[in-house]
Amino acid sequence: MGGAVVDEGPTGIRAPDGGWGWAVLFGCFVITGFSYAFPKAVSVFFKELMREFGIGYSDTAWISSILLAMLYGTGPLCSVCVNRFGCRPVMLMGGLLASLGMVAASFCRSIIQLYLTTGVITGLGLALNFQPSLIMLNRYFNKRRPVANGLAAAGSPVFLCALSPLGQLLQDHYGWRGGFLILGGLLLNCCVCAALMRPLEAPVPGSGPVPQRPSRRLLDLSVFRDRGFLIYAVAASIMVLGLFVPPVFVVSYAKDLGVPDTQAAFLLTVLGFIDIFARPTAGFITGLKKVRPYSVYLFSFSMFFNGFTDLTGSTASDYGGLVVFCIFFGISYGMVGALQFEVLMAIVGTQKFSSAIGLVLLLEAIAVLIGPPSGGKLLDATHVYQYVFILAGAEVLTASLVLVLGNFLCIRKRPEVVAAVAEEEEQRHKPPADVRVDSREVEHFLKAEPEKNGEVIHTPETSV
């Protein structure tokens, strides 16, 4: 997914699938936790901010919206920075920016200043950490990559369960300004995680052929010529329209049914607890030898499962029904979270991942800004929560169908001669016997064809 990633060294370096990779995985776990949980965790300060600045909930909600928009919308910028400077320097700068934004926010005197500090600066800092951490995880893991992705993705629910109570505790003892200041200090841990992202070293000269570093590309737009990437990007964008809607409205849905506030809030705890275990489990299952070649179909099933859960959840008429909904939504949501980047890595390959993830996040940013507000408008117009869940479920189900049908149509459109050409190219580019290629075994199995001139040629079966 992109041009040469300077920090990672030449292409073709064997992925350790362990060793220092576990330290990289820990860093990615922490970064993922901060990136996804922080925009939700700051919401505990909203009532205090409303009282401080005399504003409404919609005004304060823009803080989280801007944070998410920066996390997703700056994807191409992160790709350019990574391909130009490398992962570790970009993440160090991102950690400093994230911390600086929250520290500066503690001195703000207007909501506009909070938009700039907490929203833009901290959001940009988290973005500069999140994307490079995934790129490094992709470099360090190959055969165990699905499990690594699942474990890293578990950082989101774990940190959400920890940061929200912590934010409330800090607000009770130190006020929102003291809470922001302390959270800014916590975000400096992103710099510690950045220090863990040690570049992979090239083979020692004389031990075998040394892979040549490809020419640098700050943003590789050639991924748009990959039909598999296009189908994935369209499906992911449609999915995001409805994926985040139910967690936003489920508590209000419960209150509308007459459930006490404490019990209503407990629904998110149930969802998050199930999510913690669902993500690594989904990663482990995807990593099985017989399952991994079909990861794209498992991802499609997880979206279908999630959409179907939304549709059935719209029929809940009491608190017990909503608890069951949150359990199944947590399972499907965790599956989606664990598989989305694993499938993208399998589609575009190692070298194009740094650019492809940035472009996908940019497309998803647009959907993130449209999804929850559109659900809110539908609720304002109808005052029926069931319609919101039906809309969200329909959008996620549509994404699942786009992924499956797109893959099927690509299979039908590919000429039969591709197999013969692939075999000829594979023999032509086959490495010498003394060169170890274990790190690419699974990727070649997924693609069944080598890379030509920096472009990945996909087989019909795994073209998406």
C-alpha positions in Angstrom: 0.0 0.0 0.0 2.3 2.8 -1.0 5.8 3.8 -1.7 8.9 2.8 0.1 8.6 3.1 3.9 11.9 4.6 4.8 12.0 3.5 8.4 11.5 -0.1 7.5 14.5 -0.6 5.2 14.7 -2.5 2.0 11.8 -4.7 0.9 11.9 -8.5 1.2 13.2 -8.5 4.8 11.8 -11.6 6.6 9.1 -10.7 9.1 10.2 -12.0 12.5 6.6 -13.1 13.5 7.7 -12.7 17.1 10.8 -11.5 19.0 10.8 -7.7 19.1 7.5 -7.9 17.2 5.7 -8.6 20.5 7.0 -5.2 21.8 5.7 -3.6 18.5 2.4 -5.3 19.1 2.2 -3.9 22.7 2.9 -0.4 21.3 0.2 -0.9 18.7 -2.3 -2.1 21.3 -1.7 1.1 23.4 -1.9 3.4 20.3 -5.1 1.7 19.1 -6.6 2.1 22.5 -5.8 5.8 22.7 -6.9 6.5 19.1 -10.3 4.9 19.3 -11.2 5.4 22.9 -10.0 9.0 23.5 -12.7 10.7 21.3 -15.4 8.8 23.4 -13.6 9.3 26.7 -13.5 13.1 26.6 -17.4 13.0 26.4 -17.5 12.6 30.2 -16.3 16.3 30.4 -19.1 17.6 28.2 -21.5 18.6 31.0 -18.8 20.5 32.8 -17.8 22.3 29.5 -21.4 23.2 28.8 -21.7 24.8 32.3 -18.3 26.6 31.9 -18.9 28.1 28.5 -22.7 28.3 28.5 -23.1 26.2 25.4 -25.3 23.3 24.3 -24.6 19.6 23.9 -24.3 19.9 20.1 -21.5 22.4 20.4 -19.5 20.2 22.8 -20.1 17.1 20.7 -18.1 18.7 17.9 -15.0 18.1 20.0 -15.3 14.3 19.5 -16.4 14.8 15.9 -13.3 16.8 15.0 -11.1 14.3 16.8 -12.5 11.5 14.7 -12.4 13.5 11.6 -8.7 14.2 12.1 -8.0 10.5 12.9 -9.6 9.4 9.7 -9.3 12.4 7.3 -5.6 12.9 7.7 -4.8 9.4 6.4 -3.1 10.5 3.1 -1.0 13.1 5.1 0.1 10.3 7.5 1.0 8.1 4.5 3.1 10.9 3.0 4.9 11.5 6.3 5.6 7.8 6.9 6.9 7.3 3.4 9.1 10.4 3.7 10.5 10.2 7.3 9.6 6.7 8.5 7.3 5.4 11.2 9.3 6.1 14.4 9.9 9.8 13.8 6.3 10.4 12.7 5.0 8.6 15.8 7.3 10.6 18.1 6.0 13.8 16.7 2.4 12.6 16.9 2.8 11.7 20.6 4.1 15.2 21.3 1.3 16.8 19.4 -1.4 14.7 21.1 0.0 15.6 24.5 0.5 19.3 23.6 -3.1 19.6 22.4 -4.6 18.4 25.7 -2.2 20.4 27.8 -3.0 23.6 25.8 -6.8 22.7 26.1 -6.6 23.0 29.9 -5.9 26.7 29.5 -8.6 27.4 26.9 -11.1 30.2 27.5 -13.6 29.5 24.6 -15.1 26.5 22.9 -13.4 27.5 19.6 -10.0 27.2 21.3 -11.0 23.7 22.4 -11.9 22.8 18.9 -8.4 23.8 17.8 -6.5 22.2 20.7 -8.4 19.1 21.7 -9.9 18.5 18.3 -7.3 19.5 15.7 -4.0 19.2 17.4 -4.7 16.2 19.6 -6.6 14.5 16.7 -3.7 15.0 14.4 -1.3 13.7 17.0 -3.3 10.5 17.4 -3.6 10.1 13.6 0.2 10.3 13.3 0.5 7.5 15.8 -2.3 5.2 14.7 -1.5 4.6 11.1 2.3 4.1 11.4 1.7 1.6 14.2 -0.4 -0.5 11.9 2.3 -0.3 9.2 4.9 -1.5 11.6 2.7 -4.3 12.8 2.3 -5.4 9.2 6.1 -5.4 8.8 6.8 -7.5 11.9 4.1 -10.1 11.5 3.1 -12.2 8.5 2.0 -15.8 9.4 0.8 -14.6 12.8 -0.5 -11.3 11.5 -4.3 -12.1 12.0 -3.7 -12.9 15.6 -1.5 -9.8 16.0 -4.2 -7.6 14.4 -6.9 -9.0 16.7 -4.8 -8.4 19.8 -3.9 -4.9 18.8 -7.5 -4.1 18.0 -8.5 -5.2 21.5 -6.8 -2.0 22.7 -9.9 0.0 21.7 -12.5 -1.6 24.1 -9.9 -2.1 26.9 -8.9 1.6 26.9 -12.5 2.7 26.6 -13.4 0.7 29.7 -10.5 2.3 31.5 -10.4 5.9 30.2 -14.1 6.8 30.7 -14.1 6.0 34.5 -10.7 7.6 34.8 -11.9 10.8 33.1 -14.9 11.0 35.5 -12.6 10.5 38.5 -10.2 13.2 37.3 -13.1 15.6 36.7 -14.5 15.0 40.2 -11.1 15.6 41.9 -9.4 18.2 39.7 -12.1 19.7 37.4 -12.1 19.5 33.6 -8.9 21.6 33.3 -6.9 19.4 35.7 -8.4 16.4 34.0 -7.3 17.6 30.5 -3.8 18.4 31.9 -3.4 14.9 33.3 -4.7 13.2 30.2 -2.2 15.2 28.2 0.5 13.7 30.3 -0.9 10.2 29.8 -0.7 10.8 26.0 3.1 11.1 26.3 3.0 7.3 26.5 2.5 7.4 22.8 6.1 8.6 22.5 7.2 5.6 24.5 5.3 3.3 22.1 6.9 5.1 19.2 10.4 4.3 20.7 9.3 0.6 20.5 8.9 0.8 16.7 12.4 -0.3 15.8 13.1 -0.6 12.1 13.7 -4.0 10.6 17.4 -4.4 9.7 18.6 -5.6 6.3 20.6 -8.8 6.0 24.3 -8.6 6.7 26.3 -8.2 3.5 27.8 -11.5 2.3 25.0 -13.6 3.9 22.9 -13.5 0.7 21.4 -11.2 -1.8 20.4 -7.9 -0.2 17.0 -6.7 -1.5 17.1 -3.3 -3.1 15.2 -0.4 -1.7 12.5 0.7 -4.2 12.2 4.2 -5.3 10.4 6.5 -2.9 6.7 7.4 -3.5 5.2 9.7 -1.0 1.6 8.5 -1.8 1.1 5.6 -4.2 -2.1 6.2 -6.0 -1.6 3.1 -8.1 -3.7 1.2 -5.6 -6.7 2.7 -7.3 -5.9 0.5 -10.3 -6.4 -2.6 -8.1 -10.0 -3.7 -8.4 -9.7 -5.5 -5.1 -8.8 -2.3 -3.3 -11.6 -0.3 -5.0 -14.2 -2.8 -3.9 -12.8 -2.9 -0.4 -12.8 0.9 -0.1 -16.4 1.2 -1.3 -17.6 -1.6 1.0 -15.7 -0.1 4.0 -17.1 3.4 3.4 -20.7 2.1 3.2 -20.1 0.0 6.3 -18.9 3.0 8.4 -22.1 4.8 7.6 -24.0 2.5 9.9 -21.3 0.7 12.0 -21.0 3.4 14.7 -24.7 4.4 14.9 -26.1 1.8 17.3 -23.5 2.4 20.1 -24.3 6.1 19.9 -28.1 5.6 20.3 -28.5 2.4 22.3 -28.3 4.2 25.7 -30.9 6.7 24.6 -33.0 3.9 23.2 -33.0 2.2 26.6 -34.0 5.4 28.4 -36.8 5.9 25.9 -38.1 2.4 27.0 -38.1 3.7 30.7 -34.9 2.0 31.8 -33.0 3.9 34.6 -30.0 5.8 33.6 -27.5 3.6 35.4 -28.8 0.4 33.8 -28.9 2.1 30.4 -25.3 3.1 30.7 -24.4 -0.4 31.6 -25.3 -1.5 28.1 -22.1 0.0 26.7 -20.1 -1.8 29.4 -21.6 -5.1 28.2 -20.9 -4.3 24.6 -17.3 -3.3 25.4 -16.6 -6.3 27.6 -17.8 -8.7 24.8 -15.7 -6.7 22.3 -12.5 -7.2 24.3 -12.7 -11.0 23.8 -14.3 -11.0 20.4 -11.3 -9.2 18.6 -8.5 -11.5 19.6 -10.7 -14.6 19.1 -11.6 -13.4 15.6 -7.9 -12.8 14.9 -7.0 -16.3 16.1 -9.7 -18.0 13.9 -8.6 -15.9 10.9 -5.0 -17.0 11.4 -5.9 -20.7 11.1 -4.2 -22.2 8.0 -7.5 -23.3 6.4 -9.4 -20.1 7.2 -6.9 -17.4 6.3 -7.2 -17.7 2.5 -10.9 -16.9 2.9 -10.4 -13.9 5.3 -12.2 -11.6 2.9 -15.3 -13.8 3.1 -15.1 -14.0 6.9 -14.9 -10.2 6.9 -18.0 -10.0 4.7 -19.8 -12.4 7.1 -18.9 -10.3 10.1 -20.5 -7.3 8.4 -23.5 -9.3 7.5 -23.7 -10.5 11.1 -23.4 -6.9 12.4 -26.1 -5.6 10.1 -28.5 -8.5 10.9 -27.9 -7.8 14.6 -29.0 -4.2 14.1 -32.1 -5.2 12.3 -33.1 -7.7 15.0 -32.1 -5.2 17.7 -34.7 -2.8 16.4 -37.4 -5.2 17.6 -36.2 -5.0 21.3 -39.0 -3.9 23.5 -37.4 -4.2 27.0 -34.1 -4.0 28.8 -33.4 -7.7 28.4 -33.8 -7.5 24.7 -31.3 -4.7 24.5 -28.8 -6.6 26.6 -29.0 -9.5 24.2 -28.6 -7.1 21.3 -25.4 -5.6 22.9 -23.9 -9.1 23.4 -24.3 -10.0 19.8 -23.4 -6.6 18.6 -20.2 -6.8 20.6 -19.3 -10.1 19.0 -19.9 -8.8 15.4 -18.4 -5.4 16.1 -15.3 -7.1 17.5 -15.0 -9.3 14.4 -15.2 -6.3 12.1 -12.6 -4.4 14.1 -10.2 -7.4 14.1 -10.5 -8.2 10.4 -10.8 -4.8 8.6 -7.1 -4.0 8.4 -6.0 -7.7 8.1 -8.1 -8.0 5.0 -6.7 -4.7 3.6 -3.2 -6.0 4.2 -4.0 -9.2 2.4 -5.5 -7.4 -0.6 -2.8 -4.8 -1.3 0.3 -6.4 0.1 3.1 -5.1 2.3 4.6 -2.5 0.0 1.3 -0.7 -0.8 -0.2 -0.8 2.7 1.2 2.5 3.9 -0.6 4.4 1.1 -3.7 2.3 0.9 -4.6 2.6 4.6 -4.3 6.4 4.4 -6.7 6.6 1.4 -9.2 4.2 3.0 -9.2 6.2 6.2 -9.9 9.4 4.2 -12.9 7.8 2.5 -14.1 6.5 5.8 -13.8 9.9 7.4 -16.5 11.2 5.1 -18.8 8.4 6.1 -18.0 8.9 9.8 -19.2 12.5 9.6 -22.4 11.5 7.7 -23.4 8.3 9.6 -24.4 9.3 13.2 -25.8 12.8 12.2 -28.0 11.1 9.5 -29.3 8.8 12.2 -30.0 11.8 14.5 -31.9 13.5 11.8 -34.0 10.4 11.2 -34.7 10.2 14.9 -35.7 13.9 15.0 -38.1 13.4 12.2 -39.7 10.2 13.3 -39.0 10.0 17.1 -38.7 6.2 16.6 -35.4 4.5 17.5 -36.3 1.4 15.6 -35.9 3.2 12.3 -32.4 4.3 13.2 -31.3 0.8 13.9 -33.0 -0.5 10.7 -31.2 2.2 8.7 -27.8 1.3 10.3 -28.4 -2.4 9.7 -29.4 -1.9 6.0 -26.2 0.1 5.4 -23.9 -2.5 6.9 -25.7 -5.3 5.1 -25.3 -3.4 1.8 -21.5 -3.2 2.5 -21.4 -6.9 3.0 -23.1 -7.6 -0.3 -20.8 -5.1 -2.1 -17.8 -7.0 -0.9 -19.1 -10.5 -1.8 -20.7 -9.5 -5.1 -17.7 -7.4 -6.1 -15.4 -10.4 -5.5 -17.6 -12.6 -7.5 -17.8 -10.2 -10.4 -14.0 -9.8 -10.4 -13.7 -13.6 -10.7 -16.1 -13.6 -13.6 -14.3 -10.8 -15.4 -10.8 -12.1 -15.0 -9.5 -14.0 -18.2 -8.6 -17.6 -17.8 -5.1 -17.0 -19.2 -4.1 -15.2 -16.0 -3.2 -18.5 -14.4 -0.8 -19.4 -17.2 0.8 -16.0 -17.1 1.1 -16.1 -13.3 2.9 -19.4 -13.5 5.4 -18.1 -16.1 6.1 -15.0 -14.1 6.5 -16.9 -10.9 9.2 -19.1 -12.5 10.9 -16.1 -14.0 11.1 -14.2 -10.7 11.6 -17.2 -8.5 14.4 -16.4 -5.9 17.5 -18.4 -5.6 17.4 -21.5 -3.4 19.6 -19.9 -0.7 17.2 -17.0 -0.2 14.7 -17.4 2.6 11.2 -16.5 1.6 9.2 -17.9 4.5 8.0 -14.4 5.5 6.1 -14.1 2.2 4.7 -17.7 2.0 1.3 -16.7 3.3 1.1 -13.5 1.2 2.0 -15.5 -1.9 -0.6 -18.0 -1.0 -3.2 -15.3 -0.7 -2.2 -13.7 -3.9 -0.8 -16.7 -5.8 1.1 -14.3 -8.0 4.3 -12.2 -7.6 4.6 -8.5 -7.8 5.3 -7.0 -11.2 7.1 -3.6 -11.2 5.8 -2.8 -7.8 2.2 -3.7 -8.7 0.4 -6.7 -7.1 -1.3 -9.0 -9.6 -4.3 -10.7 -7.8 -5.7 -14.1 -8.5 -9.5 -14.3 -9.2 -10.1 -16.1 -5.9 -8.5 -13.3 -3.8 -9.0 -10.3 -5.9 -10.9 -8.6 -3.1 
